[in-house]
Amino acid sequence: MVKCCVVGCTSGYKSNTEKVHQFCVPKNEDLRIKWGKAIPRKDLVFTKNTYVCAKHFNEKDIIKFWSSGDVKIPYKQWRLVEGAIPTMFMVPRIFLKNMFNLEK
């Protein structure tokens, strides 16, 4: 299974049985650069095997259905609207602990 490249996200891990759609990094160079700046990870290098899960996109940026008139058919593989950038990131507790000196 494909794993999300966002730090702290467990989408795609064997320990996480939740089904989450994954999106591959865009081929468009300008959009790829925007994704790289948006994803909070210093060591991130995009390859053809780099994916970001649906949890990191606004709902309005995800196309889940093909529609024509009154007919709506769900896509097996969701799509992103043109120019969509991942913007939703959870900060893992370990980072919060280090940033704010939190005790257990």
Backbone atoms as SQL, in Angstrom:
CREATE TABLE atoms (id INTEGER PRIMARY KEY, chain TEXT, resi INTEGER, resn TEXT, atom TEXT, x REAL, y REAL, z REAL);
INSERT INTO atoms VALUES
  (1, 'A', 1, 'MET', 'N', 0.834, -1.185, 0.000),
  (2, 'A', 1, 'MET', 'CA', 0.000, 0.000, 0.000),
  (3, 'A', 1, 'MET', 'C', 0.880, 1.250, 0.000),
  (4, 'A', 2, 'VAL', 'N', 0.398, 2.296, -0.613),
  (5, 'A', 2, 'VAL', 'CA', 1.108, 3.565, -0.719),
  (6, 'A', 2, 'VAL', 'C', 0.998, 4.328, 0.596),
  (7, 'A', 3, 'LYS', 'N', 2.092, 4.962, 1.024),
  (8, 'A', 3, 'LYS', 'CA', 2.110, 5.722, 2.271),
  (9, 'A', 3, 'LYS', 'C', 2.159, 7.212, 1.982),
  (10, 'A', 4, 'CYS', 'N', 1.509, 7.980, 2.830),
  (11, 'A', 4, 'CYS', 'CA', 1.521, 9.435, 2.727),
  (12, 'A', 4, 'CYS', 'C', 2.889, 9.950, 3.174),
  (13, 'A', 5, 'CYS', 'N', 3.423, 10.944, 2.457),
  (14, 'A', 5, 'CYS', 'CA', 4.765, 11.462, 2.756),
  (15, 'A', 5, 'CYS', 'C', 4.775, 12.533, 3.847),
  (16, 'A', 6, 'VAL', 'N', 3.609, 12.937, 4.343),
  (17, 'A', 6, 'VAL', 'CA', 3.536, 13.998, 5.347),
  (18, 'A', 6, 'VAL', 'C', 3.966, 13.456, 6.710),
  (19, 'A', 7, 'VAL', 'N', 4.841, 14.187, 7.376),
  (20, 'A', 7, 'VAL', 'CA', 5.353, 13.788, 8.690),
  (21, 'A', 7, 'VAL', 'C', 4.199, 13.610, 9.674),
  (22, 'A', 8, 'GLY', 'N', 4.190, 12.470, 10.350),
  (23, 'A', 8, 'GLY', 'CA', 3.183, 12.198, 11.365),
  (24, 'A', 8, 'GLY', 'C', 1.913, 11.559, 10.837),
  (25, 'A', 9, 'CYS', 'N', 1.735, 11.508, 9.534),
  (26, 'A', 9, 'CYS', 'CA', 0.537, 10.901, 8.944),
  (27, 'A', 9, 'CYS', 'C', 0.780, 9.401, 8.779),
  (28, 'A', 10, 'THR', 'N', -0.179, 8.599, 9.204),
  (29, 'A', 10, 'THR', 'CA', -0.021, 7.145, 9.127),
  (30, 'A', 10, 'THR', 'C', -0.887, 6.515, 8.034),
  (31, 'A', 11, 'SER', 'N', -1.417, 7.311, 7.137),
  (32, 'A', 11, 'SER', 'CA', -2.226, 6.776, 6.029),
  (33, 'A', 11, 'SER', 'C', -1.365, 5.855, 5.172),
  (34, 'A', 12, 'GLY', 'N', -1.852, 4.652, 4.979),
  (35, 'A', 12, 'GLY', 'CA', -1.130, 3.683, 4.169),
  (36, 'A', 12, 'GLY', 'C', -0.272, 2.720, 4.971),
  (37, 'A', 13, 'TYR', 'N', -0.110, 2.964, 6.265),
  (38, 'A', 13, 'TYR', 'CA', 0.678, 2.061, 7.096),
  (39, 'A', 13, 'TYR', 'C', -0.153, 0.829, 7.460),
  (40, 'A', 14, 'LYS', 'N', 0.513, -0.304, 7.636),
  (41, 'A', 14, 'LYS', 'CA', -0.176, -1.546, 7.994),
  (42, 'A', 14, 'LYS', 'C', -0.934, -1.399, 9.305),
  (43, 'A', 15, 'SER', 'N', -0.395, -0.620, 10.223),
  (44, 'A', 15, 'SER', 'CA', -1.026, -0.438, 11.524),
  (45, 'A', 15, 'SER', 'C', -2.293, 0.416, 11.441),
  (46, 'A', 16, 'ASN', 'N', -2.483, 1.119, 10.338),
  (47, 'A', 16, 'ASN', 'CA', -3.659, 1.969, 10.156),
  (48, 'A', 16, 'ASN', 'C', -4.554, 1.332, 9.092),
  (49, 'A', 17, 'THR', 'N', -5.686, 0.791, 9.508),
  (50, 'A', 17, 'THR', 'CA', -6.576, 0.089, 8.580),
  (51, 'A', 17, 'THR', 'C', -7.561, 1.020, 7.874),
  (52, 'A', 18, 'GLU', 'N', -7.524, 2.288, 8.206),
  (53, 'A', 18, 'GLU', 'CA', -8.412, 3.272, 7.576),
  (54, 'A', 18, 'GLU', 'C', -8.087, 3.397, 6.081),
  (55, 'A', 19, 'LYS', 'N', -9.104, 3.377, 5.246),
  (56, 'A', 19, 'LYS', 'CA', -8.926, 3.529, 3.798),
  (57, 'A', 19, 'LYS', 'C', -8.933, 5.021, 3.460),
  (58, 'A', 20, 'VAL', 'N', -7.813, 5.509, 2.963),
  (59, 'A', 20, 'VAL', 'CA', -7.690, 6.923, 2.608),
  (60, 'A', 20, 'VAL', 'C', -7.135, 7.013, 1.190),
  (61, 'A', 21, 'HIS', 'N', -7.756, 7.828, 0.367),
  (62, 'A', 21, 'HIS', 'CA', -7.274, 8.002, -1.005),
  (63, 'A', 21, 'HIS', 'C', -5.949, 8.751, -1.001),
  (64, 'A', 22, 'GLN', 'N', -5.086, 8.385, -1.930),
  (65, 'A', 22, 'GLN', 'CA', -3.760, 8.992, -2.058),
  (66, 'A', 22, 'GLN', 'C', -3.652, 9.694, -3.413),
  (67, 'A', 23, 'PHE', 'N', -2.920, 10.789, -3.438),
  (68, 'A', 23, 'PHE', 'CA', -2.694, 11.528, -4.676),
  (69, 'A', 23, 'PHE', 'C', -1.199, 11.605, -4.939),
  (70, 'A', 24, 'CYS', 'N', -0.804, 11.282, -6.167),
  (71, 'A', 24, 'CYS', 'CA', 0.616, 11.378, -6.499),
  (72, 'A', 24, 'CYS', 'C', 0.984, 12.845, -6.726),
  (73, 'A', 25, 'VAL', 'N', 2.246, 13.129, -6.594),
  (74, 'A', 25, 'VAL', 'CA', 2.761, 14.485, -6.764),
  (75, 'A', 25, 'VAL', 'C', 2.516, 14.925, -8.207),
  (76, 'A', 26, 'PRO', 'N', 2.131, 16.178, -8.412),
  (77, 'A', 26, 'PRO', 'CA', 1.848, 16.638, -9.778),
  (78, 'A', 26, 'PRO', 'C', 3.086, 16.643, -10.672),
  (79, 'A', 27, 'LYS', 'N', 2.869, 16.428, -11.959),
  (80, 'A', 27, 'LYS', 'CA', 3.967, 16.457, -12.924),
  (81, 'A', 27, 'LYS', 'C', 4.347, 17.889, -13.273),
  (82, 'A', 28, 'ASN', 'N', 3.401, 18.810, -13.131),
  (83, 'A', 28, 'ASN', 'CA', 3.653, 20.219, -13.410),
  (84, 'A', 28, 'ASN', 'C', 4.683, 20.763, -12.421),
  (85, 'A', 29, 'GLU', 'N', 5.798, 21.262, -12.934),
  (86, 'A', 29, 'GLU', 'CA', 6.918, 21.713, -12.090),
  (87, 'A', 29, 'GLU', 'C', 6.514, 22.828, -11.121),
  (88, 'A', 30, 'ASP', 'N', 5.768, 23.828, -11.605),
  (89, 'A', 30, 'ASP', 'CA', 5.362, 24.946, -10.741),
  (90, 'A', 30, 'ASP', 'C', 4.477, 24.468, -9.594),
  (91, 'A', 31, 'LEU', 'N', 3.532, 23.595, -9.907),
  (92, 'A', 31, 'LEU', 'CA', 2.636, 23.077, -8.871),
  (93, 'A', 31, 'LEU', 'C', 3.396, 22.180, -7.895),
  (94, 'A', 32, 'ARG', 'N', 4.351, 21.402, -8.398),
  (95, 'A', 32, 'ARG', 'CA', 5.173, 20.541, -7.538),
  (96, 'A', 32, 'ARG', 'C', 5.962, 21.391, -6.541),
  (97, 'A', 33, 'ILE', 'N', 6.487, 22.514, -6.993),
  (98, 'A', 33, 'ILE', 'CA', 7.228, 23.417, -6.106),
  (99, 'A', 33, 'ILE', 'C', 6.303, 23.961, -5.019),
  (100, 'A', 34, 'LYS', 'N', 5.079, 24.318, -5.392),
  (101, 'A', 34, 'LYS', 'CA', 4.108, 24.818, -4.408),
  (102, 'A', 34, 'LYS', 'C', 3.776, 23.739, -3.378),
  (103, 'A', 35, 'TRP', 'N', 3.638, 22.491, -3.841),
  (104, 'A', 35, 'TRP', 'CA', 3.391, 21.385, -2.906),
  (105, 'A', 35, 'TRP', 'C', 4.570, 21.248, -1.947),
  (106, 'A', 36, 'GLY', 'N', 5.779, 21.335, -2.477),
  (107, 'A', 36, 'GLY', 'CA', 6.978, 21.201, -1.652),
  (108, 'A', 36, 'GLY', 'C', 7.064, 22.269, -0.577),
  (109, 'A', 37, 'LYS', 'N', 6.655, 23.482, -0.914),
  (110, 'A', 37, 'LYS', 'CA', 6.667, 24.576, 0.069),
  (111, 'A', 37, 'LYS', 'C', 5.551, 24.413, 1.094),
  (112, 'A', 38, 'ALA', 'N', 4.426, 23.833, 0.672),
  (113, 'A', 38, 'ALA', 'CA', 3.274, 23.694, 1.560),
  (114, 'A', 38, 'ALA', 'C', 3.431, 22.560, 2.570),
  (115, 'A', 39, 'ILE', 'N', 4.108, 21.491, 2.172),
  (116, 'A', 39, 'ILE', 'CA', 4.244, 20.317, 3.052),
  (117, 'A', 39, 'ILE', 'C', 5.365, 20.563, 4.063),
  (118, 'A', 40, 'PRO', 'N', 5.034, 20.532, 5.365),
  (119, 'A', 40, 'PRO', 'CA', 6.033, 20.824, 6.401),
  (120, 'A', 40, 'PRO', 'C', 6.991, 19.654, 6.636),
  (121, 'A', 41, 'ARG', 'N', 7.949, 19.516, 5.738),
  (122, 'A', 41, 'ARG', 'CA', 8.944, 18.447, 5.869),
  (123, 'A', 41, 'ARG', 'C', 10.217, 18.898, 5.157),
  (124, 'A', 42, 'LYS', 'N', 11.301, 19.033, 5.907),
  (125, 'A', 42, 'LYS', 'CA', 12.555, 19.559, 5.357),
  (126, 'A', 42, 'LYS', 'C', 13.252, 18.594, 4.412),
  (127, 'A', 43, 'ASP', 'N', 13.183, 17.299, 4.684),
  (128, 'A', 43, 'ASP', 'CA', 13.930, 16.315, 3.896),
  (129, 'A', 43, 'ASP', 'C', 13.128, 15.748, 2.722),
  (130, 'A', 44, 'LEU', 'N', 12.044, 16.395, 2.353),
  (131, 'A', 44, 'LEU', 'CA', 11.162, 15.873, 1.311),
  (132, 'A', 44, 'LEU', 'C', 11.774, 16.004, -0.081),
  (133, 'A', 45, 'VAL', 'N', 11.883, 14.871, -0.759),
  (134, 'A', 45, 'VAL', 'CA', 12.335, 14.824, -2.149),
  (135, 'A', 45, 'VAL', 'C', 11.241, 14.103, -2.926),
  (136, 'A', 46, 'PHE', 'N', 10.670, 14.768, -3.910),
  (137, 'A', 46, 'PHE', 'CA', 9.595, 14.163, -4.687),
  (138, 'A', 46, 'PHE', 'C', 10.135, 13.170, -5.703),
  (139, 'A', 47, 'THR', 'N', 9.505, 11.999, -5.747),
  (140, 'A', 47, 'THR', 'CA', 9.802, 10.984, -6.755),
  (141, 'A', 47, 'THR', 'C', 8.467, 10.546, -7.349),
  (142, 'A', 48, 'LYS', 'N', 8.519, 9.608, -8.285),
  (143, 'A', 48, 'LYS', 'CA', 7.269, 9.097, -8.855),
  (144, 'A', 48, 'LYS', 'C', 6.481, 8.284, -7.832),
  (145, 'A', 49, 'ASN', 'N', 7.107, 7.940, -6.716),
  (146, 'A', 49, 'ASN', 'CA', 6.457, 7.158, -5.663),
  (147, 'A', 49, 'ASN', 'C', 6.067, 7.994, -4.450),
  (148, 'A', 50, 'THR', 'N', 6.057, 9.308, -4.579),
  (149, 'A', 50, 'THR', 'CA', 5.687, 10.187, -3.474),
  (150, 'A', 50, 'THR', 'C', 4.193, 10.487, -3.556),
  (151, 'A', 51, 'TYR', 'N', 3.495, 10.275, -2.442),
  (152, 'A', 51, 'TYR', 'CA', 2.048, 10.484, -2.399),
  (153, 'A', 51, 'TYR', 'C', 1.659, 11.314, -1.183),
  (154, 'A', 52, 'VAL', 'N', 0.536, 12.021, -1.325),
  (155, 'A', 52, 'VAL', 'CA', -0.058, 12.781, -0.230),
  (156, 'A', 52, 'VAL', 'C', -1.510, 12.318, -0.139),
  (157, 'A', 53, 'CYS', 'N', -1.969, 12.020, 1.065),
  (158, 'A', 53, 'CYS', 'CA', -3.328, 11.488, 1.209),
  (159, 'A', 53, 'CYS', 'C', -4.376, 12.599, 1.234),
  (160, 'A', 54, 'ALA', 'N', -5.625, 12.183, 1.074),
  (161, 'A', 54, 'ALA', 'CA', -6.756, 13.107, 0.996),
  (162, 'A', 54, 'ALA', 'C', -6.953, 13.914, 2.280),
  (163, 'A', 55, 'LYS', 'N', -6.421, 13.447, 3.399),
  (164, 'A', 55, 'LYS', 'CA', -6.575, 14.166, 4.670),
  (165, 'A', 55, 'LYS', 'C', -5.938, 15.553, 4.639),
  (166, 'A', 56, 'HIS', 'N', -5.025, 15.782, 3.698),
  (167, 'A', 56, 'HIS', 'CA', -4.280, 17.037, 3.667),
  (168, 'A', 56, 'HIS', 'C', -4.818, 18.041, 2.653),
  (169, 'A', 57, 'PHE', 'N', -5.979, 17.737, 2.077),
  (170, 'A', 57, 'PHE', 'CA', -6.607, 18.626, 1.104),
  (171, 'A', 57, 'PHE', 'C', -7.975, 19.063, 1.604),
  (172, 'A', 58, 'ASN', 'N', -8.365, 20.276, 1.254),
  (173, 'A', 58, 'ASN', 'CA', -9.714, 20.739, 1.554),
  (174, 'A', 58, 'ASN', 'C', -10.700, 19.904, 0.747),
  (175, 'A', 59, 'GLU', 'N', -11.858, 19.681, 1.309),
  (176, 'A', 59, 'GLU', 'CA', -12.894, 18.883, 0.653),
  (177, 'A', 59, 'GLU', 'C', -13.238, 19.448, -0.729),
  (178, 'A', 60, 'LYS', 'N', -13.244, 20.759, -0.859),
  (179, 'A', 60, 'LYS', 'CA', -13.591, 21.401, -2.137),
  (180, 'A', 60, 'LYS', 'C', -12.539, 21.159, -3.224),
  (181, 'A', 61, 'ASP', 'N', -11.357, 20.710, -2.847),
  (182, 'A', 61, 'ASP', 'CA', -10.282, 20.445, -3.807),
  (183, 'A', 61, 'ASP', 'C', -10.304, 19.015, -4.354),
  (184, 'A', 62, 'ILE', 'N', -11.200, 18.184, -3.831),
  (185, 'A', 62, 'ILE', 'CA', -11.238, 16.771, -4.224),
  (186, 'A', 62, 'ILE', 'C', -12.478, 16.494, -5.078),
  (187, 'A', 63, 'ILE', 'N', -12.257, 15.861, -6.217),
  (188, 'A', 63, 'ILE', 'CA', -13.354, 15.469, -7.105),
  (189, 'A', 63, 'ILE', 'C', -13.596, 13.978, -6.885),
  (190, 'A', 64, 'LYS', 'N', -14.760, 13.659, -6.322),
  (191, 'A', 64, 'LYS', 'CA', -15.075, 12.273, -5.975),
  (192, 'A', 64, 'LYS', 'C', -16.029, 11.606, -6.963),
  (193, 'A', 65, 'PHE', 'N', -16.730, 12.410, -7.764),
  (194, 'A', 65, 'PHE', 'CA', -17.744, 11.873, -8.667),
  (195, 'A', 65, 'PHE', 'C', -17.603, 12.429, -10.076),
  (196, 'A', 66, 'TRP', 'N', -17.957, 11.603, -11.055),
  (197, 'A', 66, 'TRP', 'CA', -18.159, 12.063, -12.422),
  (198, 'A', 66, 'TRP', 'C', -19.639, 12.338, -12.515),
  (199, 'A', 67, 'SER', 'N', -20.008, 13.493, -13.028),
  (200, 'A', 67, 'SER', 'CA', -21.430, 13.789, -13.131),
  (201, 'A', 67, 'SER', 'C', -21.776, 14.359, -14.499),
  (202, 'A', 68, 'SER', 'N', -22.966, 14.014, -14.936),
  (203, 'A', 68, 'SER', 'CA', -23.515, 14.521, -16.187),
  (204, 'A', 68, 'SER', 'C', -25.018, 14.624, -15.990),
  (205, 'A', 69, 'GLY', 'N', -25.498, 15.836, -15.883),
  (206, 'A', 69, 'GLY', 'CA', -26.926, 16.025, -15.616),
  (207, 'A', 69, 'GLY', 'C', -27.279, 15.491, -14.247),
  (208, 'A', 70, 'ASP', 'N', -28.219, 14.552, -14.199),
  (209, 'A', 70, 'ASP', 'CA', -28.665, 13.964, -12.932),
  (210, 'A', 70, 'ASP', 'C', -27.857, 12.733, -12.534),
  (211, 'A', 71, 'VAL', 'N', -26.951, 12.305, -13.408),
  (212, 'A', 71, 'VAL', 'CA', -26.180, 11.083, -13.158),
  (213, 'A', 71, 'VAL', 'C', -24.879, 11.417, -12.423),
  (214, 'A', 72, 'LYS', 'N', -24.638, 10.715, -11.308),
  (215, 'A', 72, 'LYS', 'CA', -23.391, 10.859, -10.544),
  (216, 'A', 72, 'LYS', 'C', -22.792, 9.475, -10.357),
  (217, 'A', 73, 'ILE', 'N', -21.570, 9.306, -10.829),
  (218, 'A', 73, 'ILE', 'CA', -20.885, 8.023, -10.680),
  (219, 'A', 73, 'ILE', 'C', -19.606, 8.258, -9.879),
  (220, 'A', 74, 'PRO', 'N', -19.423, 7.522, -8.769),
  (221, 'A', 74, 'PRO', 'CA', -18.214, 7.732, -7.963),
  (222, 'A', 74, 'PRO', 'C', -16.957, 7.260, -8.694),
  (223, 'A', 75, 'TYR', 'N', -15.917, 8.063, -8.587),
  (224, 'A', 75, 'TYR', 'CA', -14.618, 7.671, -9.136),
  (225, 'A', 75, 'TYR', 'C', -13.992, 6.623, -8.228),
  (226, 'A', 76, 'LYS', 'N', -13.347, 5.634, -8.820),
  (227, 'A', 76, 'LYS', 'CA', -12.585, 4.665, -8.036),
  (228, 'A', 76, 'LYS', 'C', -11.361, 5.376, -7.452),
  (229, 'A', 77, 'GLN', 'N', -10.684, 6.157, -8.281),
  (230, 'A', 77, 'GLN', 'CA', -9.536, 6.950, -7.836),
  (231, 'A', 77, 'GLN', 'C', -9.948, 8.423, -7.899),
  (232, 'A', 78, 'TRP', 'N', -10.052, 9.051, -6.737),
  (233, 'A', 78, 'TRP', 'CA', -10.440, 10.454, -6.693),
  (234, 'A', 78, 'TRP', 'C', -9.436, 11.313, -7.445),
  (235, 'A', 79, 'ARG', 'N', -9.864, 12.501, -7.829),
  (236, 'A', 79, 'ARG', 'CA', -9.018, 13.452, -8.543),
  (237, 'A', 79, 'ARG', 'C', -8.991, 14.767, -7.784),
  (238, 'A', 80, 'LEU', 'N', -7.999, 15.569, -8.093),
  (239, 'A', 80, 'LEU', 'CA', -7.897, 16.897, -7.492),
  (240, 'A', 80, 'LEU', 'C', -8.279, 17.948, -8.522),
  (241, 'A', 81, 'VAL', 'N', -8.864, 19.047, -8.047),
  (242, 'A', 81, 'VAL', 'CA', -9.139, 20.154, -8.955),
  (243, 'A', 81, 'VAL', 'C', -7.801, 20.735, -9.401),
  (244, 'A', 82, 'GLU', 'N', -7.786, 21.361, -10.538),
  (245, 'A', 82, 'GLU', 'CA', -6.548, 21.924, -11.068),
  (246, 'A', 82, 'GLU', 'C', -5.992, 22.969, -10.098),
  (247, 'A', 83, 'GLY', 'N', -4.730, 22.855, -9.778),
  (248, 'A', 83, 'GLY', 'CA', -4.063, 23.806, -8.891),
  (249, 'A', 83, 'GLY', 'C', -4.220, 23.521, -7.407),
  (250, 'A', 84, 'ALA', 'N', -4.821, 22.389, -7.037),
  (251, 'A', 84, 'ALA', 'CA', -5.013, 22.054, -5.618),
  (252, 'A', 84, 'ALA', 'C', -3.666, 21.857, -4.925),
  (253, 'A', 85, 'ILE', 'N', -3.578, 22.394, -3.717),
  (254, 'A', 85, 'ILE', 'CA', -2.350, 22.305, -2.919),
  (255, 'A', 85, 'ILE', 'C', -2.723, 21.763, -1.539),
  (256, 'A', 86, 'PRO', 'N', -1.948, 20.816, -1.004),
  (257, 'A', 86, 'PRO', 'CA', -2.244, 20.306, 0.341),
  (258, 'A', 86, 'PRO', 'C', -2.049, 21.417, 1.377),
  (259, 'A', 87, 'THR', 'N', -3.056, 21.596, 2.243),
  (260, 'A', 87, 'THR', 'CA', -2.996, 22.689, 3.221),
  (261, 'A', 87, 'THR', 'C', -3.349, 22.258, 4.638),
  (262, 'A', 88, 'MET', 'N', -3.781, 21.028, 4.817),
  (263, 'A', 88, 'MET', 'CA', -4.240, 20.594, 6.135),
  (264, 'A', 88, 'MET', 'C', -3.236, 19.610, 6.728),
  (265, 'A', 89, 'PHE', 'N', -2.574, 20.045, 7.802),
  (266, 'A', 89, 'PHE', 'CA', -1.533, 19.215, 8.410),
  (267, 'A', 89, 'PHE', 'C', -1.737, 19.144, 9.913),
  (268, 'A', 90, 'MET', 'N', -1.647, 17.918, 10.449),
  (269, 'A', 90, 'MET', 'CA', -1.697, 17.766, 11.890),
  (270, 'A', 90, 'MET', 'C', -0.249, 17.734, 12.392),
  (271, 'A', 91, 'VAL', 'N', -0.034, 18.338, 13.533),
  (272, 'A', 91, 'VAL', 'CA', 1.312, 18.340, 14.097),
  (273, 'A', 91, 'VAL', 'C', 1.401, 17.190, 15.098),
  (274, 'A', 92, 'PRO', 'N', 2.307, 16.219, 14.871),
  (275, 'A', 92, 'PRO', 'CA', 2.437, 15.099, 15.804),
  (276, 'A', 92, 'PRO', 'C', 2.772, 15.570, 17.224),
  (277, 'A', 93, 'ARG', 'N', 2.237, 14.879, 18.209),
  (278, 'A', 93, 'ARG', 'CA', 2.432, 15.250, 19.619),
  (279, 'A', 93, 'ARG', 'C', 3.915, 15.350, 19.984),
  (280, 'A', 94, 'ILE', 'N', 4.751, 14.502, 19.424),
  (281, 'A', 94, 'ILE', 'CA', 6.182, 14.537, 19.751),
  (282, 'A', 94, 'ILE', 'C', 6.790, 15.890, 19.384),
  (283, 'A', 95, 'PHE', 'N', 6.327, 16.486, 18.272),
  (284, 'A', 95, 'PHE', 'CA', 6.836, 17.795, 17.881),
  (285, 'A', 95, 'PHE', 'C', 6.313, 18.881, 18.812),
  (286, 'A', 96, 'LEU', 'N', 5.038, 18.765, 19.212),
  (287, 'A', 96, 'LEU', 'CA', 4.485, 19.732, 20.160),
  (288, 'A', 96, 'LEU', 'C', 5.251, 19.670, 21.474),
  (289, 'A', 97, 'LYS', 'N', 5.569, 18.455, 21.910),
  (290, 'A', 97, 'LYS', 'CA', 6.307, 18.266, 23.159),
  (291, 'A', 97, 'LYS', 'C', 7.660, 18.971, 23.078),
  (292, 'A', 98, 'ASN', 'N', 8.353, 18.803, 21.960),
  (293, 'A', 98, 'ASN', 'CA', 9.661, 19.433, 21.792),
  (294, 'A', 98, 'ASN', 'C', 9.552, 20.950, 21.654),
  (295, 'A', 99, 'MET', 'N', 8.521, 21.421, 20.944),
  (296, 'A', 99, 'MET', 'CA', 8.369, 22.859, 20.707),
  (297, 'A', 99, 'MET', 'C', 7.980, 23.614, 21.976),
  (298, 'A', 100, 'PHE', 'N', 7.088, 23.016, 22.770),
  (299, 'A', 100, 'PHE', 'CA', 6.553, 23.719, 23.927),
  (300, 'A', 100, 'PHE', 'C', 6.984, 23.123, 25.258),
  (301, 'A', 101, 'ASN', 'N', 7.933, 22.197, 25.216),
  (302, 'A', 101, 'ASN', 'CA', 8.456, 21.588, 26.431),
  (303, 'A', 101, 'ASN', 'C', 7.346, 20.974, 27.283),
  (304, 'A', 102, 'LEU', 'N', 6.419, 20.260, 26.644),
  (305, 'A', 102, 'LEU', 'CA', 5.304, 19.645, 27.360),
  (306, 'A', 102, 'LEU', 'C', 5.765, 18.409, 28.109),
  (307, 'A', 103, 'GLU', 'N', 5.193, 18.189, 29.257),
  (308, 'A', 103, 'GLU', 'CA', 5.465, 16.993, 30.053),
  (309, 'A', 103, 'GLU', 'C', 4.380, 15.969, 29.777),
  (310, 'A', 104, 'LYS', 'N', 4.685, 14.691, 30.012),
  (311, 'A', 104, 'LYS', 'CA', 3.692, 13.622, 29.811),
  (312, 'A', 104, 'LYS', 'C', 2.584, 13.719, 30.816);
